[in-house]
Amino acid sequence: VFHMYKAHMDATLLHSTVATSSVSFEDSLKVQAITSSASKKDGVYTVTLSNADLDKNHTVSVILANLEGKINSVSAKVLAADEMNTINTFDCPDKIVEKDLAAKVNGDEILLEVPARSVVSITIK
């Protein structure tokens, strides 16, 4: 997960908001299903999303204001597993690894499906 967030280091924080549902844990604890961070460094935008929903994928629309026609490339990586407590060990070091995630660009909007129990990193150039 650290690898997916490192592009934000020494970058300019960008304002981001998420319209999403809440998920409940332990009877009363509620959190947003999707949370985000966004930054810009050296002309590259990075958006990271996390899906705290243990059971449901969420379709996410990322809109970058005033960039329509200026997006040259988008790549996305996802870190997700079938079980919430999946871990890598010395015996099984690749049980959970980053994988490419499909993202569709439409003007200044990027559409993607964020899997349950996942972290997604989007790089926009």
N, C-alpha and C positions, 0 to 999 in steps of 0.2 A: 504494500500500500504506500509506503514511503516513496518508492520509486515513482508512483503515479502522481504524487503531489510535489515532487521536487522542482518541477518547472515553475512553480509559484515563488520559489526562493529568489529574493532580490528583484522581484518583478513588481510592477505597479498594480495594486489592488483595484479591481473594477467592481462597481456596484452590480449586484445580481439579486434577483428575486425569483422565487419559485411559488407557483400556484399549485398546490398539491393537497391530497387528503392526509389525514393523520392515521397513524397506526398505534394500537394499544399494546402495552406490555404490563405484566404483573398487576392486573386488575385496574390500576388507575393511571399509570404512567402513559402519557401520549406524546408522540414525537411526529414531526413531519415525515412522510414517507420518503420524499426526495429532498436532499439538501444540496447546495451548490457553493462553489468558490470559482471566482474568475479573476484572471490577471492578464497583463500584457508585458512582454519583454522582448526587445529587439524586433519589433514588428510582428511577433507571433502571439496569438491569443491562446490561452489555456483555460479550459472549463473542466472542472472536476465535479462529478455528481456521485452521490451515494444513495442507495436505495435500502432503507431500513426495513422495508416490508419483507417479511419472511416468506410470504406465499405468493405475491403478485408482482408480475412485471409491470412497468409503467412506461407508456409512450411519452417521450419528452420532446418538446419543441424548444430549441435554443435559438433565441433571436438576438442578433448582434446589431444594435441600432446603427444606422448610417453606413453599413458595409455592403449593401446590395450591389452586386456586380463587382465587388472588390475581393471576394473570397476566391483565392487561387486553388487551395487544397484543404481538405479536411481528413483527418485520420482519427480513429477512436480505438481505444483499448479498454478491455473489461477484465476485471478480476472477480470471479464468481465461482460458487461451488454448489453442489446439490444439497449439502447439509451446512447449517450455520456454523458448526464447530469443526469444519474441515481445517486441517493444518498440514504444513510440510514438516517432515522429520528428516533426520539423517538417512534413515532407511528408505523413505519415500519423499525425496526432495521436490518432486514435480507434481504433487497431488493437486495443487492449485497454482496456476500460472496465468500470466497476462495473455489474452487472446485478442485478435482483431475483432472489432465490432462494426457492423455496417451502419453507415450514416448517410442520409440523403440530404443534399443541399437544394434548396428552393429559394433563390434570391438571397436574402439575408437571414434565412431560417434554416436550421439544421434539425432534422428529425431522426430520432433513434429510439430503440426499444431498450430500456434499462432493466436488466433482469433482476428478479428478487435476490436479496442478499448480495448486493454487488457494489463495486466502486468502478466508475467509468472516468477515463481521462480523454478529453477531446483536444486536439491540436488543430488550430485554424491559422492558415497562412494566407 
